């Protein structure tokens, strides 16, 4: 079953340009690195699809790593309908984090070594996408989010494909971003020490696509594969 993809509808278009600062979203340690700017948080979410979802089952904390994608003011993730994790996240308070490592910061003392990072932490109540058509649309746009135009080239989804997949979402309302850039911040007297200090930059690199050996003869690498990039 193939679906004709529609552009995502932006819910709550009048939402504030700032994320809600609350007791749990306020950054207390090195608060000057924190930001509640929605545009910054969105940029980090869009640059890194890997996320960690924190939740509670029977009073015990769990964290699951998965892929996320953003549509407007909502973040979505998906998994198996048989997943205990997803069943327990539905209508539950969750915490979602996305982090990007940009560099290792080497200082003149162990205390002041650090990392350059960009991260977002979001809080809220997860909801399950119940409408079959909406879920189908979301999953199609999920594919096209990373590989534009790929979904329409795939074999149509089977009903069982959709039945076996759960999509959860959360409105992006409460949370904060935290970033660090630049070199080490040493104690003034340590700058006279004969110790190398600086930054080792870290970059995520997309490699050359490796074809499945069972591809049919003559299948060319599509443009959405050749043009793929992250960050």
C-alpha positions as CSV (number, residue, x, y, z in Angstrom):
1,X,0.0,0.0,0.0
2,X,1.7,3.2,-1.2
3,X,0.5,6.6,0.1
4,X,0.8,9.9,-1.6
5,X,2.8,12.0,0.8
6,X,1.4,15.4,1.9
7,X,3.5,18.2,3.3
8,X,3.6,18.1,7.1
9,X,1.0,20.3,8.8
10,X,2.5,22.7,11.4
11,X,0.5,22.3,14.5
12,X,0.4,25.3,16.9
13,X,2.0,27.7,14.5
14,X,1.7,30.5,17.0
15,X,4.0,28.8,19.5
16,X,6.7,30.9,21.3
17,X,10.1,31.3,19.8
18,X,11.5,30.1,23.2
19,X,11.3,26.8,24.9
20,X,9.7,26.7,28.4
21,X,12.2,27.2,31.2
22,X,11.0,25.1,34.1
23,X,12.6,23.6,37.2
24,X,13.6,20.5,35.2
25,X,14.7,22.2,32.0
26,X,16.7,25.1,33.6
27,X,20.4,24.5,33.3
28,X,22.1,25.1,36.6
29,X,25.7,24.1,36.0
30,X,27.4,26.5,33.5
31,X,24.1,28.1,32.8
32,X,25.8,30.6,30.5
33,X,26.0,27.8,27.9
34,X,22.3,27.2,28.0
35,X,19.7,28.6,25.6
36,X,16.0,28.3,25.3
37,X,16.0,29.5,21.7
38,X,13.7,27.3,19.7
39,X,15.6,27.9,16.5
40,X,18.8,26.7,18.0
41,X,17.2,23.6,19.5
42,X,15.5,22.8,16.1
43,X,18.9,23.2,14.3
44,X,20.5,20.6,16.7
45,X,17.6,18.2,16.4
46,X,17.8,18.5,12.6
47,X,21.5,17.9,12.5
48,X,21.6,14.7,14.5
49,X,18.9,12.0,14.1
50,X,20.2,9.8,16.9
51,X,18.5,10.4,20.2
52,X,18.0,8.9,23.6
53,X,14.6,8.5,25.2
54,X,14.4,8.3,28.9
55,X,11.3,6.8,30.6
56,X,10.2,4.8,33.6
57,X,8.8,1.2,33.9
58,X,7.6,0.0,37.2
59,X,9.5,2.7,39.0
60,X,12.8,1.9,37.3
61,X,14.5,4.3,34.8
62,X,15.3,3.2,31.3
63,X,16.9,4.8,28.3
64,X,16.4,3.7,24.7
65,X,18.5,4.9,21.7
66,X,16.6,5.5,18.5
67,X,16.2,7.8,15.5
68,X,14.1,11.0,15.8
69,X,12.8,13.4,13.2
70,X,11.2,16.8,13.6
71,X,8.1,18.2,11.9
72,X,7.4,21.8,12.9
73,X,6.9,21.9,16.7
74,X,6.8,18.1,17.1
75,X,9.4,15.4,17.5
76,X,8.7,11.8,16.4
77,X,10.3,8.4,16.9
78,X,9.2,4.9,16.0
79,X,9.8,1.3,16.7
80,X,8.2,-2.2,16.9
81,X,4.6,-2.4,18.0
82,X,5.8,-5.3,20.3
83,X,8.3,-3.0,22.0
84,X,7.8,-2.8,25.8
85,X,9.7,0.5,25.7
86,X,7.2,2.1,23.3
87,X,4.2,0.7,25.1
88,X,5.4,2.3,28.3
89,X,6.3,5.6,26.7
90,X,2.7,6.1,25.4
91,X,1.0,8.9,27.4
92,X,3.9,9.0,29.8
93,X,6.4,11.7,30.7
94,X,9.6,11.2,28.8
95,X,12.9,13.0,28.4
96,X,14.6,13.1,25.0
97,X,18.2,14.1,24.5
98,X,20.2,14.7,21.3
99,X,23.9,15.4,21.5
100,X,26.6,16.3,18.9
101,X,30.3,16.0,19.8
102,X,32.3,18.8,18.0
103,X,35.7,18.4,19.7
104,X,37.9,17.4,22.6
105,X,39.3,20.4,24.5
106,X,42.7,19.7,26.0
107,X,43.7,22.1,28.8
108,X,46.8,22.5,31.0
109,X,45.2,20.7,33.9
110,X,42.9,17.6,34.1
111,X,40.3,19.7,35.8
112,X,39.8,22.0,32.8
113,X,39.7,19.4,30.0
114,X,36.3,19.6,28.3
115,X,34.4,18.9,25.1
116,X,32.8,21.1,22.5
117,X,29.3,20.0,22.1
118,X,25.8,20.9,21.0
119,X,22.9,19.3,22.8
120,X,19.2,19.5,23.4
121,X,17.1,18.1,26.3
122,X,13.3,18.0,25.9
123,X,10.6,17.0,28.4
124,X,7.0,16.2,27.8
125,X,4.3,13.6,27.5
126,X,4.6,11.2,24.5
127,X,1.5,10.4,22.5
128,X,0.9,7.5,20.1
129,X,-0.1,8.3,16.6
130,X,-3.3,6.3,16.3
131,X,-4.8,7.4,13.0
132,X,-3.5,4.9,10.3
133,X,-3.4,7.4,7.6
134,X,-1.4,9.9,9.7
135,X,1.0,7.2,10.8
136,X,1.5,6.1,7.2
137,X,2.2,9.7,6.2
138,X,4.6,10.2,9.0
139,X,6.6,7.1,8.2
140,X,6.8,8.1,4.5
141,X,8.0,11.5,5.4
142,X,10.5,10.0,7.9
143,X,12.1,8.2,4.9
144,X,12.1,11.3,2.7
145,X,13.4,13.4,5.6
146,X,16.7,11.7,5.2
147,X,16.6,10.6,1.6
148,X,14.4,13.1,-0.4
149,X,12.3,11.3,-3.0
150,X,13.2,7.8,-1.9
151,X,9.8,6.8,-0.5
152,X,8.0,6.9,-3.8
153,X,10.6,4.6,-5.3
154,X,10.0,1.8,-2.7
155,X,7.7,-1.1,-2.9
156,X,4.3,-0.2,-1.4
157,X,4.0,-0.8,2.4
158,X,2.2,-3.9,3.4
159,X,-0.6,-3.6,6.0
160,X,1.5,-5.7,8.3
161,X,4.4,-3.3,7.9
162,X,2.2,-0.5,9.3
163,X,0.6,-2.8,12.0
164,X,4.0,-3.8,13.2
165,X,5.2,-0.2,13.6
166,X,4.4,2.2,16.3
167,X,5.0,6.0,15.9
168,X,5.2,8.2,19.0
169,X,5.4,11.9,19.1
170,X,5.8,14.8,21.5
171,X,5.2,18.5,21.3
172,X,8.4,20.5,21.6
173,X,7.5,22.9,24.4
174,X,9.7,22.4,27.5
175,X,13.5,22.0,27.3
176,X,16.8,23.7,26.6
177,X,19.8,23.6,24.5
178,X,23.4,23.6,25.7
179,X,26.5,24.4,23.7
180,X,30.2,24.8,24.1
181,X,32.7,26.1,21.6
182,X,36.3,27.4,21.6
183,X,39.5,26.5,23.3
184,X,40.4,25.7,26.9
185,X,39.7,28.0,29.8
186,X,42.7,27.5,32.1
187,X,43.6,29.2,35.3
188,X,45.7,32.2,34.6
189,X,48.9,30.9,36.2
190,X,48.7,27.7,34.2
191,X,49.3,29.6,30.9
192,X,53.0,29.8,31.7
193,X,53.3,26.0,31.9
194,X,55.1,24.2,29.0
195,X,52.1,22.0,28.2
196,X,50.4,21.8,24.8
197,X,46.7,22.8,25.0
198,X,44.1,23.3,22.3
199,X,41.2,21.5,20.6
200,X,41.0,18.3,18.6
201,X,38.0,18.9,16.3
202,X,35.6,16.0,15.7
203,X,33.5,15.7,12.5
204,X,31.0,13.2,11.5
205,X,31.8,11.9,8.0
206,X,29.5,10.3,5.5
207,X,31.3,7.6,3.6
208,X,31.0,6.3,0.1
209,X,27.8,4.2,-0.4
210,X,28.3,0.4,-0.4
211,X,25.9,-1.4,-2.8
212,X,24.1,-4.5,-1.7
213,X,25.6,-7.4,-3.6
214,X,22.1,-8.6,-4.4
215,X,21.1,-5.4,-6.2
216,X,19.8,-6.1,-9.7
217,X,22.3,-5.6,-12.6
218,X,22.3,-2.1,-13.9
219,X,20.8,-0.4,-10.8
220,X,22.4,3.0,-10.5
221,X,23.1,4.8,-7.2
222,X,20.2,7.3,-6.9
223,X,20.7,11.0,-6.4
224,X,19.3,10.9,-2.9
225,X,22.0,8.5,-1.9
226,X,24.9,10.3,-3.7
227,X,23.7,13.7,-2.1
228,X,23.2,12.4,1.4
229,X,24.7,14.5,4.1
230,X,24.3,15.2,7.8
231,X,24.9,18.0,10.2
